[in-house]
Amino acid sequence: MRKVRRLPAHGKTTVNQRPAAGRRCAQIFVELLLTMPILCILLVGIVEFGIILSVTKHVAASSRFGAKLASVEPAPGAFAPLLRSRIDNFLETAGIDTGACRVILEDNVGGATVQVDPADGCSCSAPTTPLPMTAGAEFVRVTVCVPLEDNVPDLLSSFGFSVGNRFVEHTTLFRHIP
């Protein structure tokens, strides 16, 4: 039963009742229904971007690792086949199971040489800037290229953001110290 009370100032009667709880629940449900897809897309985007950053970090580390190995070799050009397998092992340890699609070793030890291993459908190319020419200093540059599509789940492809045919490429230059 409703309680009716009379207001003394105006003489009007009001009914004391709580707002309908069902109406408020329905409103909250509709708001949740409208915002949930946006929040899910945002969450999936954050996860995919985090994985891309992780792969990028590991490719940069493998490039530094390869340049460090090649910089202490007496003849870096002869080290090229072994360098590819060492970089692939480094990437596999980091969880990048397909390894590098291309490893480029450049050095100016005893003259300019470029060692490029063959790539299977990899569109990465050698850096276009020449190695530094400093009197008495020789340099080694290693470029590592890895495809994203095999290492990152393509979670946002249905929303128009695909990682297909994208590559992570990193180049490291070290001074040659035999």
Rosetta blueprint (number, residue, H / E / L):
1 M L
2 R L
3 K L
4 V E
5 R E
6 R E
7 L L
8 P L
9 A L
10 H L
11 G L
12 K L
13 T E
14 T E
15 V E
16 N L
17 Q L
18 R L
19 P L
20 A L
21 A H
22 G H
23 R H
24 R H
25 C H
26 A H
27 Q H
28 I H
29 F H
30 V H
31 E H
32 L H
33 L H
34 L H
35 T H
36 M H
37 P H
38 I H
39 L H
40 C H
41 I H
42 L H
43 L H
44 V H
45 G H
46 I H
47 V H
48 E H
49 F H
50 G H
51 I H
52 I H
53 L H
54 S H
55 V H
56 T H
57 K H
58 H H
59 V H
60 A H
61 A H
62 S H
63 S H
64 R H
65 F H
66 G H
67 A H
68 K H
69 L H
70 A H
71 S H
72 V L
73 E L
74 P L
75 A L
76 P H
77 G H
78 A H
79 F H
80 A H
81 P H
82 L H
83 L H
84 R H
85 S H
86 R H
87 I H
88 D H
89 N H
90 F H
91 L H
92 E H
93 T H
94 A L
95 G L
96 I L
97 D L
98 T L
99 G L
100 A L
101 C L
102 R E
103 V E
104 I E
105 L E
106 E E
107 D E
108 N L
109 V L
110 G L
111 G L
112 A L
113 T E
114 V E
115 Q E
116 V E
117 D L
118 P L
119 A L
120 D L
121 G L
122 C L
123 S L
124 C L
125 S L
126 A L
127 P L
128 T L
129 T L
130 P L
131 L L
132 P L
133 M L
134 T E
135 A L
136 G L
137 A E
138 E L
139 F E
140 V E
141 R E
142 V E
143 T E
144 V E
145 C E
146 V E
147 P E
148 L L
149 E L
150 D L
151 N L
152 V L
153 P L
154 D L
155 L L
156 L L
157 S H
158 S H
159 F H
160 G L
161 F L
162 S L
163 V L
164 G L
165 N L
166 R L
167 F E
168 V E
169 E E
170 H E
171 T E
172 T E
173 L E
174 F E
175 R E
176 H L
177 I L
178 P L
